[in-house]
Amino acid sequence: MNLKHRYHMTEEQVDEMLEGQGATCAICLAVLVGNKFRIDHDHLTGKVRGILCHRCNIFCAAFDDKDFLMRALVYLG
């Protein structure tokens, strides 16, 4: 993964973020082992929000598309 190009972060910064989160997903608190994590970022601004497990990262993608999220909430309703 090209951290510098994609997220403007170094490996050290990612390690610090992981340590700050207790090596757990910022949402579900699952333990993040090895390189089994995703760097979550705002797709409009590029700002890194935190580190997530794959499942939570996919789930959050719906939040970036407000129309999709509203349709899903109506469907689940």
Helices and strands as residue ranges (DSSP letters): H 3-7, H 11-20, E 38-41, E 48-52, H 54-64, H 66-76
